[in-house]
Amino acid sequence: MKFELSHDRRSITNQDLIVDMRRVANAHANSQFTQALYRQHGKYGCTTTIKRFGTWNAAVEAAGLRVIRKKNISEQELFTALGELWIRLGRQPKYAELTKPYFPYSAKPYEQRFGSWRKALEAFIVYANSEGREGPGIAGKDSELKSRRTSRSINLRLRWKVLQRDNCRCCSCGASPALNPGTEFEFDHIIPWSKGGETQLDNLQTLCRACNQGKSNQ
Ligand SMILES: [Zn+2]
C-alpha cells in the first residue's frame, strides 16, 4: 500500500502540479491563491508541491500565478533582520543589499512600515540604542545564577552597540568585513561569563572569528 502511494506520487509530473494549480486559481479567480485555497480544492498535496519546487511561492511563480507575499512581518522581525545584516557587513546596509541569501526580506516591508529605507534605518537606530526589555538585568532562573545580573547570551541590540563602539572592527587585529571580505564578527566577554564577567557593554568586545578562536585556545 505504502509502495503504491509513493509510486503514485512519483508519477505526478511538475506539469501536472502546475496545471492543477492553474485550474484551482481559475475556478476561484475572486479569491487569493493561497495554500489554504489549494488545500481545499486542489488534487495534490501542498507538501508534494513544495517538495518539487522548493517553496510554495516558487511553485506559484512557476505556474505563472500571482505570489501572495507574507504581509504582517512584525517590527521586531524587521529590526532583527536589519541588525543581523548590519553586523554581517560591518557597516550600515545599503538599499541594494537587501537581498537573499543573507536577508530574508526585500526593502518593501521597510518602506511600507516606515515610509522609506532612510526612515527605517533611523527607526532601527532608535530601537538599537534603547535598552529594551531584554536588556541588562535578566538574571538566570537557575539557582547557580542567582548572583548574576545578566544572561550569557548577547542580544542583537547589545551586539550592535558593541560593534558601533568598536568602529566595526576586530579589537585585536582591526579586520572588518567592509575592508577584509570574509571577516566574520563574534562578540567576546572580556572577563569570561563563566568567571563572573557580565554581559554588558564594558565587558564585551568585537573580535573576528580567527582572533576569538585564538583567544579561546589560549
Ligand atoms: Zn581579528
Residues whose N, C-alpha, C, O or C-beta is under 5 A from the ligand:
A	BS01	ZN	C170 S172 C173 G174 A175 C208 C211
